[in-house]
Amino acid sequence: MPELPEVETIKIGLSKLLPGKRVSGVWHDWAKSFPNAEEDVRQFLIGAKIVVVARRAKVLLIELDSKYSLVIHLKMTGQLVFVAKGLAGSRSKIADNKAQKSLTTTYELPSTKDEVRFGAGHPTDSLVGNLPDKSTHVIFDFDDGSKLFFNDQRKFGWVRLLPKAEVPNIDFFKKVGPEPLGADFTAEQFRQRLLRRKNSNIKAVLLDQTIVAGVGNIYADESLWAAKIHPEALVRDVPKTKLNNLFIELQKILLLSIQKGGSTDKNYVDAEGKKGSYLSFASVFRREGLPCPRCGHTIMKTKVAGRGTHICPNCQRKSSK
Ligand SMILES: [Zn+2]
C-alpha cells in the first residue's frame, strides 16, 4: 500500500501535467477497476476538463469542470502512467538520470525530448514498456493526444467517477480521520483523537485511519522513535508532552518524506518514475541490528499491532513516562 507521502508525491507530479487537459475518451476492460455507469461517463467525463489534482488520505482525486471527480485508489499494485502526445508505445526516459534530475527541480518536460512518460505506483516494467499491456485496465485519452494509463496487476485498485459533492460521503472518506498535515490540524486535536482509543497501544492507534489519515507502518515507527515512545505504550500512559512531541515529529517526517519523493518501501515510485529516497533517511525502519542514530544501542525488530515494528530499546522504554 502506498502511504500518504507517496500519494502526495504522485499528486504533486500529476498536478504539473493534467490540469487543463480535456478528456476525449476512456477505455476499460475490467468492471471493478472502473465501476461507473456508461451514462455518467458520457455526460460527465467525456469532454470534461481537468481542473485540479488533489489527495485525501491515500486516495488521489482528479477534479473535473463537470463538477464530477475521478477518485483513484491504487491499493496494492495500482499504477498511473502518463504518456505525452504521440508517445504511447514508445520507450520512456525514466531510466535517463539526467532527464530525471532536471525534472526533479522544475517538473518541466524536457523540451528536446520527443518522448516523455511519467509513471507512478507499483514499479513494474509497465512503467517503461509498451502500453497498454496486460496490466492496463483503464485508459484516459486527452484532447492533445496524451494518455493516462491505469495499470493494476492484482486488480484491487479502482477509478470511480463521482459528483464532487458526493466524494466526502463515500464510505472511505466518511470513516477517514483528519489529514496529519492539514493546515488547521493542531497538536491538541491530534492528542484528543488519539485519546479516543486511550486503552490501546499507541502504534495501533497511529495506524488507525479513522483516528488520523494516511499514517502507515514506516511513519508510525519513525515518529514513535523520534518522540521516544514505546509502540506498545497505552495511549493513556503517554504523557501529554510526549504526545505533543509525537505530533511535531510525525509532521516533520511526513514532510521530509514528501520532499524526498516518498519511501521506497516495496512498490512505489513517484510521478516521474523516480524512486523515493526516504528509506535511506530512516532512523529505525528496516534497520534492525544497526546502531540507533541517537544513542548507539542496537535497533530491534518486534511485532506490535500485528505489524513488523522497529524500536531502539534504550530510547523507547515501555515504562518511561
Ligand atoms: Zn536509541
py3Dmol code that shows the C-alpha trace and the ligand (Angstrom):
import py3Dmol

protein = """\
ATOM      1  CA  MET A   1       0.000   0.000   0.000  1.00  0.00           C
ATOM      2  CA  PRO A   2       1.229   3.485  -0.722  1.00  0.00           C
ATOM      3  CA  GLU A   3       1.375   5.746   2.298  1.00  0.00           C
ATOM      4  CA  LEU A   4       0.420   9.393   2.481  1.00  0.00           C
ATOM      5  CA  PRO A   5       3.792  10.789   1.316  1.00  0.00           C
ATOM      6  CA  GLU A   6       3.848   8.514  -1.747  1.00  0.00           C
ATOM      7  CA  VAL A   7       0.366   9.521  -2.854  1.00  0.00           C
ATOM      8  CA  GLU A   8       1.181  13.170  -2.122  1.00  0.00           C
ATOM      9  CA  THR A   9       4.266  12.820  -4.311  1.00  0.00           C
ATOM     10  CA  ILE A  10       2.141  11.367  -7.113  1.00  0.00           C
ATOM     11  CA  LYS A  11      -0.319  14.214  -6.661  1.00  0.00           C
ATOM     12  CA  ILE A  12       2.424  16.811  -6.934  1.00  0.00           C
ATOM     13  CA  GLY A  13       3.730  15.197 -10.126  1.00  0.00           C
ATOM     14  CA  LEU A  14       0.365  14.794 -11.861  1.00  0.00           C
ATOM     15  CA  SER A  15      -0.644  18.312 -10.778  1.00  0.00           C
ATOM     16  CA  LYS A  16       2.015  19.604 -13.141  1.00  0.00           C
ATOM     17  CA  LEU A  17       0.707  17.521 -16.026  1.00  0.00           C
ATOM     18  CA  LEU A  18      -3.037  17.025 -16.028  1.00  0.00           C
ATOM     19  CA  PRO A  19      -4.842  20.308 -15.275  1.00  0.00           C
ATOM     20  CA  GLY A  20      -6.183  21.955 -18.431  1.00  0.00           C
ATOM     21  CA  LYS A  21      -6.390  18.695 -20.385  1.00  0.00           C
ATOM     22  CA  ARG A  22      -9.770  17.672 -21.752  1.00  0.00           C
ATOM     23  CA  VAL A  23     -10.836  14.035 -21.624  1.00  0.00           C
ATOM     24  CA  SER A  24     -11.621  12.861 -25.157  1.00  0.00           C
ATOM     25  CA  GLY A  25     -12.211   9.190 -24.433  1.00  0.00           C
ATOM     26  CA  VAL A  26     -11.965   6.396 -21.925  1.00  0.00           C
ATOM     27  CA  TRP A  27     -11.484   2.660 -22.301  1.00  0.00           C
ATOM     28  CA  HIS A  28     -11.669  -0.083 -19.702  1.00  0.00           C
ATOM     29  CA  ASP A  29     -11.716  -3.858 -19.660  1.00  0.00           C
ATOM     30  CA  TRP A  30     -12.475  -4.714 -16.051  1.00  0.00           C
ATOM     31  CA  ALA A  31     -15.671  -3.516 -14.392  1.00  0.00           C
ATOM     32  CA  LYS A  32     -14.256  -3.457 -10.869  1.00  0.00           C
ATOM     33  CA  SER A  33     -11.403  -1.203 -11.917  1.00  0.00           C
ATOM     34  CA  PHE A  34     -13.824   1.313 -13.421  1.00  0.00           C
ATOM     35  CA  PRO A  35     -17.233   0.789 -11.798  1.00  0.00           C
ATOM     36  CA  ASN A  36     -19.083   3.639 -13.449  1.00  0.00           C
ATOM     37  CA  ALA A  37     -22.353   3.927 -15.355  1.00  0.00           C
ATOM     38  CA  GLU A  38     -21.930   4.464 -19.117  1.00  0.00           C
ATOM     39  CA  GLU A  39     -24.367   7.351 -18.986  1.00  0.00           C
ATOM     40  CA  ASP A  40     -22.355   9.177 -16.309  1.00  0.00           C
ATOM     41  CA  VAL A  41     -19.159   8.591 -18.240  1.00  0.00           C
ATOM     42  CA  ARG A  42     -20.667  10.062 -21.415  1.00  0.00           C
ATOM     43  CA  GLN A  43     -22.187  13.007 -19.650  1.00  0.00           C
ATOM     44  CA  PHE A  44     -19.648  13.973 -17.011  1.00  0.00           C
ATOM     45  CA  LEU A  45     -16.281  12.566 -18.078  1.00  0.00           C
ATOM     46  CA  ILE A  46     -16.027  12.708 -21.844  1.00  0.00           C
ATOM     47  CA  GLY A  47     -15.436  16.313 -22.852  1.00  0.00           C
ATOM     48  CA  ALA A  48     -14.702  17.431 -19.288  1.00  0.00           C
ATOM     49  CA  LYS A  49     -11.569  19.365 -18.492  1.00  0.00           C
ATOM     50  CA  ILE A  50      -9.289  18.504 -15.591  1.00  0.00           C
ATOM     51  CA  VAL A  51      -9.276  21.327 -13.077  1.00  0.00           C
ATOM     52  CA  VAL A  52      -7.093  20.108 -10.256  1.00  0.00           C
ATOM     53  CA  VAL A  53      -5.380  17.003  -8.890  1.00  0.00           C
ATOM     54  CA  ALA A  54      -5.831  16.576  -5.145  1.00  0.00           C
ATOM     55  CA  ARG A  55      -5.325  13.986  -2.434  1.00  0.00           C
ATOM     56  CA  ARG A  56      -7.313  12.906   0.602  1.00  0.00           C
ATOM     57  CA  ALA A  57      -5.663  10.311   2.841  1.00  0.00           C
ATOM     58  CA  LYS A  58      -4.170   7.778   0.395  1.00  0.00           C
ATOM     59  CA  VAL A  59      -6.655   8.485  -2.379  1.00  0.00           C
ATOM     60  CA  LEU A  60      -5.986  10.594  -5.456  1.00  0.00           C
ATOM     61  CA  LEU A  61      -8.718  12.945  -6.678  1.00  0.00           C
ATOM     62  CA  ILE A  62      -8.850  14.321 -10.199  1.00  0.00           C
ATOM     63  CA  GLU A  63     -11.445  17.088 -10.253  1.00  0.00           C
ATOM     64  CA  LEU A  64     -13.243  17.908 -13.499  1.00  0.00           C
ATOM     65  CA  ASP A  65     -15.040  21.025 -14.683  1.00  0.00           C
ATOM     66  CA  SER A  66     -18.234  18.934 -14.953  1.00  0.00           C
ATOM     67  CA  LYS A  67     -18.413  19.044 -11.134  1.00  0.00           C
ATOM     68  CA  TYR A  68     -17.501  15.361 -11.107  1.00  0.00           C
ATOM     69  CA  SER A  69     -14.266  13.866  -9.800  1.00  0.00           C
ATOM     70  CA  LEU A  70     -12.254  10.776 -10.624  1.00  0.00           C
ATOM     71  CA  VAL A  71     -11.456   9.090  -7.325  1.00  0.00           C
ATOM     72  CA  ILE A  72      -8.467   6.762  -7.648  1.00  0.00           C
ATOM     73  CA  HIS A  73      -7.276   4.182  -5.150  1.00  0.00           C
ATOM     74  CA  LEU A  74      -4.110   2.381  -6.199  1.00  0.00           C
ATOM     75  CA  LYS A  75      -4.437  -0.307  -3.497  1.00  0.00           C
ATOM     76  CA  MET A  76      -1.627  -2.892  -3.675  1.00  0.00           C
ATOM     77  CA  THR A  77      -0.406  -2.845  -7.266  1.00  0.00           C
ATOM     78  CA  GLY A  78      -2.072   0.122  -8.941  1.00  0.00           C
ATOM     79  CA  GLN A  79      -0.035   2.335 -11.204  1.00  0.00           C
ATOM     80  CA  LEU A  80      -0.677   5.520 -13.135  1.00  0.00           C
ATOM     81  CA  VAL A  81       1.355   6.211 -16.223  1.00  0.00           C
ATOM     82  CA  PHE A  82       1.036   9.475 -18.103  1.00  0.00           C
ATOM     83  CA  VAL A  83       2.316   9.390 -21.659  1.00  0.00           C
ATOM     84  CA  ALA A  84       2.626  12.654 -23.547  1.00  0.00           C
ATOM     85  CA  LYS A  85       1.317  13.275 -27.037  1.00  0.00           C
ATOM     86  CA  GLY A  86       2.047  10.716 -29.685  1.00  0.00           C
ATOM     87  CA  LEU A  87       4.241   8.715 -27.383  1.00  0.00           C
ATOM     88  CA  ALA A  88       2.111   5.753 -26.438  1.00  0.00           C
ATOM     89  CA  GLY A  89       4.071   2.607 -27.003  1.00  0.00           C
ATOM     90  CA  SER A  90       7.418   4.314 -27.088  1.00  0.00           C
ATOM     91  CA  ARG A  91      10.111   3.688 -24.585  1.00  0.00           C
ATOM     92  CA  SER A  92      10.298   6.207 -21.770  1.00  0.00           C
ATOM     93  CA  LYS A  93      13.110   8.280 -20.473  1.00  0.00           C
ATOM     94  CA  ILE A  94      12.630   7.173 -16.899  1.00  0.00           C
ATOM     95  CA  ALA A  95      15.979   5.454 -16.936  1.00  0.00           C
ATOM     96  CA  ASP A  96      17.615   8.642 -18.114  1.00  0.00           C
ATOM     97  CA  ASN A  97      19.124  10.044 -14.952  1.00  0.00           C
ATOM     98  CA  LYS A  98      19.975  13.384 -16.474  1.00  0.00           C
ATOM     99  CA  ALA A  99      16.396  13.976 -17.532  1.00  0.00           C
ATOM    100  CA  GLN A 100      15.225  12.891 -14.098  1.00  0.00           C
ATOM    101  CA  LYS A 101      17.478  15.340 -12.361  1.00  0.00           C
ATOM    102  CA  SER A 102      16.284  18.317 -14.317  1.00  0.00           C
ATOM    103  CA  LEU A 103      12.674  17.242 -13.817  1.00  0.00           C
ATOM    104  CA  THR A 104      13.101  16.902 -10.094  1.00  0.00           C
ATOM    105  CA  THR A 105      13.764  20.556  -9.594  1.00  0.00           C
ATOM    106  CA  THR A 106      11.486  22.107 -12.196  1.00  0.00           C
ATOM    107  CA  TYR A 107       8.893  19.499 -13.133  1.00  0.00           C
ATOM    108  CA  GLU A 108       9.159  20.808 -16.680  1.00  0.00           C
ATOM    109  CA  LEU A 109       9.030  18.458 -19.597  1.00  0.00           C
ATOM    110  CA  PRO A 110      12.396  18.316 -21.306  1.00  0.00           C
ATOM    111  CA  SER A 111      11.741  20.302 -24.452  1.00  0.00           C
ATOM    112  CA  THR A 112      14.299  18.491 -26.567  1.00  0.00           C
ATOM    113  CA  LYS A 113      12.876  15.045 -25.859  1.00  0.00           C
ATOM    114  CA  ASP A 114      10.371  13.645 -28.281  1.00  0.00           C
ATOM    115  CA  GLU A 115       9.057  11.173 -25.763  1.00  0.00           C
ATOM    116  CA  VAL A 116       8.162  11.707 -22.135  1.00  0.00           C
ATOM    117  CA  ARG A 117       6.488   9.370 -19.706  1.00  0.00           C
ATOM    118  CA  PHE A 118       5.572   9.832 -16.067  1.00  0.00           C
ATOM    119  CA  GLY A 119       4.891   6.735 -14.061  1.00  0.00           C
ATOM    120  CA  ALA A 120       3.551   6.496 -10.551  1.00  0.00           C
ATOM    121  CA  GLY A 121       2.858   3.479  -8.407  1.00  0.00           C
ATOM    122  CA  HIS A 122       3.829  -0.166  -8.483  1.00  0.00           C
ATOM    123  CA  PRO A 123       7.210  -0.262 -10.274  1.00  0.00           C
ATOM    124  CA  THR A 124       6.734  -2.971 -12.867  1.00  0.00           C
ATOM    125  CA  ASP A 125       8.034  -2.910 -16.420  1.00  0.00           C
ATOM    126  CA  SER A 126       4.729  -1.326 -17.390  1.00  0.00           C
ATOM    127  CA  LEU A 127       6.146   1.996 -16.221  1.00  0.00           C
ATOM    128  CA  VAL A 128       8.630   1.917 -19.068  1.00  0.00           C
ATOM    129  CA  GLY A 129       7.299  -0.684 -21.521  1.00  0.00           C
ATOM    130  CA  ASN A 130       4.784  -0.527 -24.312  1.00  0.00           C
ATOM    131  CA  LEU A 131       1.288   0.430 -23.189  1.00  0.00           C
ATOM    132  CA  PRO A 132      -1.372  -0.735 -22.996  1.00  0.00           C
ATOM    133  CA  ASP A 133      -0.223  -4.106 -21.714  1.00  0.00           C
ATOM    134  CA  LYS A 134      -1.994  -6.902 -19.898  1.00  0.00           C
ATOM    135  CA  SER A 135      -1.986  -4.971 -16.615  1.00  0.00           C
ATOM    136  CA  THR A 136      -3.773  -1.984 -18.210  1.00  0.00           C
ATOM    137  CA  HIS A 137      -7.429  -1.793 -17.165  1.00  0.00           C
ATOM    138  CA  VAL A 138      -8.342   1.838 -17.810  1.00  0.00           C
ATOM    139  CA  ILE A 139      -7.046   4.325 -20.386  1.00  0.00           C
ATOM    140  CA  PHE A 140      -7.940   8.017 -20.458  1.00  0.00           C
ATOM    141  CA  ASP A 141      -7.392   9.854 -23.728  1.00  0.00           C
ATOM    142  CA  PHE A 142      -6.870  13.598 -23.696  1.00  0.00           C
ATOM    143  CA  ASP A 143      -7.591  16.077 -26.459  1.00  0.00           C
ATOM    144  CA  ASP A 144      -3.902  16.783 -27.034  1.00  0.00           C
ATOM    145  CA  GLY A 145      -3.163  13.127 -27.729  1.00  0.00           C
ATOM    146  CA  SER A 146      -1.660  12.375 -24.332  1.00  0.00           C
ATOM    147  CA  LYS A 147      -2.922   9.447 -22.294  1.00  0.00           C
ATOM    148  CA  LEU A 148      -3.187   8.307 -18.707  1.00  0.00           C
ATOM    149  CA  PHE A 149      -2.981   4.548 -18.152  1.00  0.00           C
ATOM    150  CA  PHE A 150      -4.295   2.881 -15.001  1.00  0.00           C
ATOM    151  CA  ASN A 151      -2.444  -0.409 -14.669  1.00  0.00           C
ATOM    152  CA  ASP A 152      -3.138  -2.860 -11.870  1.00  0.00           C
ATOM    153  CA  GLN A 153      -1.758  -6.399 -11.864  1.00  0.00           C
ATOM    154  CA  ARG A 154      -3.818  -7.624  -8.945  1.00  0.00           C
ATOM    155  CA  LYS A 155      -6.911  -5.601  -9.822  1.00  0.00           C
ATOM    156  CA  PHE A 156      -7.748  -4.395  -6.305  1.00  0.00           C
ATOM    157  CA  GLY A 157      -7.484  -0.722  -7.238  1.00  0.00           C
ATOM    158  CA  TRP A 158     -10.266   1.365  -8.720  1.00  0.00           C
ATOM    159  CA  VAL A 159     -11.199   4.564 -10.506  1.00  0.00           C
ATOM    160  CA  ARG A 160     -14.623   5.905  -9.604  1.00  0.00           C
ATOM    161  CA  LEU A 161     -16.411   8.803 -11.276  1.00  0.00           C
ATOM    162  CA  LEU A 162     -18.473  10.656  -8.692  1.00  0.00           C
ATOM    163  CA  PRO A 163     -20.136  14.040  -8.298  1.00  0.00           C
ATOM    164  CA  LYS A 164     -17.595  16.178  -6.473  1.00  0.00           C
ATOM    165  CA  ALA A 165     -20.154  16.987  -3.789  1.00  0.00           C
ATOM    166  CA  GLU A 166     -20.647  13.289  -3.056  1.00  0.00           C
ATOM    167  CA  VAL A 167     -16.978  12.392  -2.694  1.00  0.00           C
ATOM    168  CA  PRO A 168     -16.827  13.199   1.044  1.00  0.00           C
ATOM    169  CA  ASN A 169     -19.816  10.880   1.557  1.00  0.00           C
ATOM    170  CA  ILE A 170     -18.366   7.664   0.188  1.00  0.00           C
ATOM    171  CA  ASP A 171     -17.634   5.131   2.917  1.00  0.00           C
ATOM    172  CA  PHE A 172     -13.897   5.504   2.604  1.00  0.00           C
ATOM    173  CA  PHE A 173     -13.970   9.247   3.270  1.00  0.00           C
ATOM    174  CA  LYS A 174     -16.681   9.188   5.898  1.00  0.00           C
ATOM    175  CA  LYS A 175     -14.523   6.982   8.089  1.00  0.00           C
ATOM    176  CA  VAL A 176     -11.128   8.507   7.488  1.00  0.00           C
ATOM    177  CA  GLY A 177      -9.625  10.836  10.109  1.00  0.00           C
ATOM    178  CA  PRO A 178      -8.143  14.301   9.558  1.00  0.00           C
ATOM    179  CA  GLU A 179      -5.046  14.942   7.477  1.00  0.00           C
ATOM    180  CA  PRO A 180      -1.949  14.961   9.698  1.00  0.00           C
ATOM    181  CA  LEU A 181      -0.533  17.825   7.645  1.00  0.00           C
ATOM    182  CA  GLY A 182      -3.807  19.732   7.414  1.00  0.00           C
ATOM    183  CA  ALA A 183      -3.329  23.464   7.969  1.00  0.00           C
ATOM    184  CA  ASP A 184      -5.934  23.571  10.715  1.00  0.00           C
ATOM    185  CA  PHE A 185      -4.973  20.318  12.449  1.00  0.00           C
ATOM    186  CA  THR A 186      -3.381  21.109  15.804  1.00  0.00           C
ATOM    187  CA  ALA A 187      -1.372  19.130  18.343  1.00  0.00           C
ATOM    188  CA  GLU A 188      -4.311  19.417  20.723  1.00  0.00           C
ATOM    189  CA  GLN A 189      -6.711  17.882  18.168  1.00  0.00           C
ATOM    190  CA  PHE A 190      -4.193  15.154  17.427  1.00  0.00           C
ATOM    191  CA  ARG A 191      -3.936  14.316  21.127  1.00  0.00           C
ATOM    192  CA  GLN A 192      -7.693  14.307  21.573  1.00  0.00           C
ATOM    193  CA  ARG A 193      -8.124  11.950  18.648  1.00  0.00           C
ATOM    194  CA  LEU A 194      -5.503   9.527  19.952  1.00  0.00           C
ATOM    195  CA  LEU A 195      -7.225   9.589  23.340  1.00  0.00           C
ATOM    196  CA  ARG A 196     -10.392   8.241  21.725  1.00  0.00           C
ATOM    197  CA  ARG A 197      -8.579   4.935  21.973  1.00  0.00           C
ATOM    198  CA  LYS A 198      -6.714   5.610  25.192  1.00  0.00           C
ATOM    199  CA  ASN A 199      -6.663   1.951  26.250  1.00  0.00           C
ATOM    200  CA  SER A 200      -4.995   0.755  23.063  1.00  0.00           C
ATOM    201  CA  ASN A 201      -1.313   0.672  22.269  1.00  0.00           C
ATOM    202  CA  ILE A 202      -0.163   3.805  20.574  1.00  0.00           C
ATOM    203  CA  LYS A 203       1.151   2.201  17.417  1.00  0.00           C
ATOM    204  CA  ALA A 204      -2.212   0.567  16.679  1.00  0.00           C
ATOM    205  CA  VAL A 205      -3.905   3.925  17.201  1.00  0.00           C
ATOM    206  CA  LEU A 206      -1.488   5.760  14.921  1.00  0.00           C
ATOM    207  CA  LEU A 207      -2.154   3.187  12.194  1.00  0.00           C
ATOM    208  CA  ASP A 208      -5.912   3.528  12.646  1.00  0.00           C
ATOM    209  CA  GLN A 209      -7.035   5.516   9.588  1.00  0.00           C
ATOM    210  CA  THR A 210     -10.178   6.666  11.372  1.00  0.00           C
ATOM    211  CA  ILE A 211      -8.060   8.447  14.001  1.00  0.00           C
ATOM    212  CA  VAL A 212      -5.572  10.137  11.651  1.00  0.00           C
ATOM    213  CA  ALA A 213      -5.419   9.701   7.860  1.00  0.00           C
ATOM    214  CA  GLY A 214      -2.625   8.129   5.910  1.00  0.00           C
ATOM    215  CA  VAL A 215      -0.078   7.064   8.548  1.00  0.00           C
ATOM    216  CA  GLY A 216       1.357   3.674   7.719  1.00  0.00           C
ATOM    217  CA  ASN A 217       3.965   1.398   9.216  1.00  0.00           C
ATOM    218  CA  ILE A 218       7.111   3.297   8.258  1.00  0.00           C
ATOM    219  CA  TYR A 219       5.904   6.656   9.526  1.00  0.00           C
ATOM    220  CA  ALA A 220       4.464   5.192  12.716  1.00  0.00           C
ATOM    221  CA  ASP A 221       7.810   3.562  13.616  1.00  0.00           C
ATOM    222  CA  GLU A 222       9.869   6.601  12.691  1.00  0.00           C
ATOM    223  CA  SER A 223       7.717   9.127  14.551  1.00  0.00           C
ATOM    224  CA  LEU A 224       7.479   6.951  17.699  1.00  0.00           C
ATOM    225  CA  TRP A 225      11.246   6.584  17.725  1.00  0.00           C
ATOM    226  CA  ALA A 226      11.709  10.336  17.225  1.00  0.00           C
ATOM    227  CA  ALA A 227       9.326  11.086  20.114  1.00  0.00           C
ATOM    228  CA  LYS A 228      10.909   8.323  22.291  1.00  0.00           C
ATOM    229  CA  ILE A 229       7.661   6.460  22.793  1.00  0.00           C
ATOM    230  CA  HIS A 230       7.453   2.678  23.008  1.00  0.00           C
ATOM    231  CA  PRO A 231       4.976   1.451  20.379  1.00  0.00           C
ATOM    232  CA  GLU A 232       3.279  -0.814  22.930  1.00  0.00           C
ATOM    233  CA  ALA A 233       2.654   2.002  25.413  1.00  0.00           C
ATOM    234  CA  LEU A 234      -1.042   2.571  26.016  1.00  0.00           C
ATOM    235  CA  VAL A 235      -2.159   5.985  24.834  1.00  0.00           C
ATOM    236  CA  ARG A 236      -3.429   6.894  28.322  1.00  0.00           C
ATOM    237  CA  ASP A 237       0.035   6.240  29.794  1.00  0.00           C
ATOM    238  CA  VAL A 238       1.905   8.534  27.412  1.00  0.00           C
ATOM    239  CA  PRO A 239       2.434  11.989  28.920  1.00  0.00           C
ATOM    240  CA  LYS A 240       0.905  14.991  27.186  1.00  0.00           C
ATOM    241  CA  THR A 241       4.280  16.490  26.327  1.00  0.00           C
ATOM    242  CA  LYS A 242       5.295  13.302  24.549  1.00  0.00           C
ATOM    243  CA  LEU A 243       2.056  13.188  22.560  1.00  0.00           C
ATOM    244  CA  ASN A 244       2.591  16.793  21.535  1.00  0.00           C
ATOM    245  CA  ASN A 245       6.104  15.908  20.548  1.00  0.00           C
ATOM    246  CA  LEU A 246       4.850  12.926  18.552  1.00  0.00           C
ATOM    247  CA  PHE A 247       2.616  15.255  16.561  1.00  0.00           C
ATOM    248  CA  ILE A 248       5.552  17.519  15.723  1.00  0.00           C
ATOM    249  CA  GLU A 249       7.800  14.585  14.798  1.00  0.00           C
ATOM    250  CA  LEU A 250       5.125  12.921  12.664  1.00  0.00           C
ATOM    251  CA  GLN A 251       4.614  16.109  10.681  1.00  0.00           C
ATOM    252  CA  LYS A 252       8.359  16.589  10.248  1.00  0.00           C
ATOM    253  CA  ILE A 253       8.845  13.039   8.996  1.00  0.00           C
ATOM    254  CA  LEU A 254       5.911  13.186   6.583  1.00  0.00           C
ATOM    255  CA  LEU A 255       7.143  16.497   5.167  1.00  0.00           C
ATOM    256  CA  LEU A 256      10.689  15.223   4.824  1.00  0.00           C
ATOM    257  CA  SER A 257       9.418  12.130   3.069  1.00  0.00           C
ATOM    258  CA  ILE A 258       7.307  14.144   0.631  1.00  0.00           C
ATOM    259  CA  GLN A 259      10.373  16.266  -0.061  1.00  0.00           C
ATOM    260  CA  LYS A 260      12.353  13.096  -0.763  1.00  0.00           C
ATOM    261  CA  GLY A 261       9.650  11.667  -3.001  1.00  0.00           C
ATOM    262  CA  GLY A 262       8.103   9.173  -0.594  1.00  0.00           C
ATOM    263  CA  SER A 263       9.595   5.983   0.741  1.00  0.00           C
ATOM    264  CA  THR A 264      10.918   3.253  -1.485  1.00  0.00           C
ATOM    265  CA  ASP A 265       9.026   0.679   0.530  1.00  0.00           C
ATOM    266  CA  LYS A 266       8.142  -2.117  -1.831  1.00  0.00           C
ATOM    267  CA  ASN A 267       6.159  -0.779  -4.708  1.00  0.00           C
ATOM    268  CA  TYR A 268       6.108   2.916  -5.047  1.00  0.00           C
ATOM    269  CA  VAL A 269       7.910   5.307  -7.289  1.00  0.00           C
ATOM    270  CA  ASP A 270       6.832   8.875  -7.808  1.00  0.00           C
ATOM    271  CA  ALA A 271       5.078  10.623 -10.665  1.00  0.00           C
ATOM    272  CA  GLU A 272       8.294  10.772 -12.653  1.00  0.00           C
ATOM    273  CA  GLY A 273       9.170   7.138 -12.153  1.00  0.00           C
ATOM    274  CA  LYS A 274      11.830   8.146  -9.664  1.00  0.00           C
ATOM    275  CA  LYS A 275      12.153   6.065  -6.548  1.00  0.00           C
ATOM    276  CA  GLY A 276      11.631   7.911  -3.303  1.00  0.00           C
ATOM    277  CA  SER A 277      14.634   8.240  -1.062  1.00  0.00           C
ATOM    278  CA  TYR A 278      13.069   8.497   2.388  1.00  0.00           C
ATOM    279  CA  LEU A 279      14.007   4.993   3.478  1.00  0.00           C
ATOM    280  CA  SER A 280      17.656   5.878   3.192  1.00  0.00           C
ATOM    281  CA  PHE A 281      16.990   8.559   5.813  1.00  0.00           C
ATOM    282  CA  ALA A 282      15.035   6.275   8.132  1.00  0.00           C
ATOM    283  CA  SER A 283      16.344   6.076  11.684  1.00  0.00           C
ATOM    284  CA  VAL A 284      14.824   2.730  12.722  1.00  0.00           C
ATOM    285  CA  PHE A 285      12.644   1.328   9.939  1.00  0.00           C
ATOM    286  CA  ARG A 286      14.318  -1.756   8.417  1.00  0.00           C
ATOM    287  CA  ARG A 287      17.438  -1.011  10.457  1.00  0.00           C
ATOM    288  CA  GLU A 288      17.283  -3.879  12.924  1.00  0.00           C
ATOM    289  CA  GLY A 289      20.752  -4.891  14.138  1.00  0.00           C
ATOM    290  CA  LEU A 290      22.179  -1.458  13.333  1.00  0.00           C
ATOM    291  CA  PRO A 291      23.029   1.176  15.940  1.00  0.00           C
ATOM    292  CA  CYS A 292      20.404   3.713  16.988  1.00  0.00           C
ATOM    293  CA  PRO A 293      21.451   7.054  15.439  1.00  0.00           C
ATOM    294  CA  ARG A 294      20.702   8.761  18.752  1.00  0.00           C
ATOM    295  CA  CYS A 295      22.237   6.527  21.416  1.00  0.00           C
ATOM    296  CA  GLY A 296      24.080   3.709  19.639  1.00  0.00           C
ATOM    297  CA  HIS A 297      22.049   0.844  21.108  1.00  0.00           C
ATOM    298  CA  THR A 298      21.110  -1.913  18.697  1.00  0.00           C
ATOM    299  CA  ILE A 299      17.778  -1.443  16.931  1.00  0.00           C
ATOM    300  CA  MET A 300      15.375  -4.336  17.400  1.00  0.00           C
ATOM    301  CA  LYS A 301      12.536  -5.647  15.323  1.00  0.00           C
ATOM    302  CA  THR A 302       9.415  -6.860  17.105  1.00  0.00           C
ATOM    303  CA  LYS A 303       5.759  -7.176  16.314  1.00  0.00           C
ATOM    304  CA  VAL A 304       3.201  -4.642  17.518  1.00  0.00           C
ATOM    305  CA  ALA A 305      -0.369  -4.283  16.312  1.00  0.00           C
ATOM    306  CA  GLY A 306       0.296  -7.208  14.000  1.00  0.00           C
ATOM    307  CA  ARG A 307       2.982  -5.297  12.140  1.00  0.00           C
ATOM    308  CA  GLY A 308       6.745  -5.564  11.974  1.00  0.00           C
ATOM    309  CA  THR A 309       7.941  -2.850  14.352  1.00  0.00           C
ATOM    310  CA  HIS A 310      11.365  -1.278  14.760  1.00  0.00           C
ATOM    311  CA  ILE A 311      12.491   0.255  18.022  1.00  0.00           C
ATOM    312  CA  CYS A 312      15.514   1.379  19.949  1.00  0.00           C
ATOM    313  CA  PRO A 313      15.065  -0.457  23.260  1.00  0.00           C
ATOM    314  CA  ASN A 314      17.076   2.226  25.032  1.00  0.00           C
ATOM    315  CA  CYS A 315      15.334   5.336  23.680  1.00  0.00           C
ATOM    316  CA  GLN A 316      11.838   3.830  23.678  1.00  0.00           C
ATOM    317  CA  ARG A 317      11.174   2.347  27.092  1.00  0.00           C
ATOM    318  CA  LYS A 318       7.809   0.883  27.814  1.00  0.00           C
ATOM    319  CA  SER A 319       7.676   2.104  31.391  1.00  0.00           C
ATOM    320  CA  SER A 320       9.180   5.526  30.872  1.00  0.00           C
ATOM    321  CA  LYS A 321       6.871   8.475  31.311  1.00  0.00           C
TER     322      LYS A 321
END
"""
ligand_1 = """\
1
ZN
Zn 18.420 4.911 20.946
"""
view = py3Dmol.view(width=600, height=400)
view.addModel(protein, "pdb")
view.setStyle({"model": 0}, {"cartoon": {"style": "trace"}})
view.addModel(ligand_1, "xyz")
view.setStyle({"model": 1}, {"stick": {}})
view.zoomTo()
view.show()
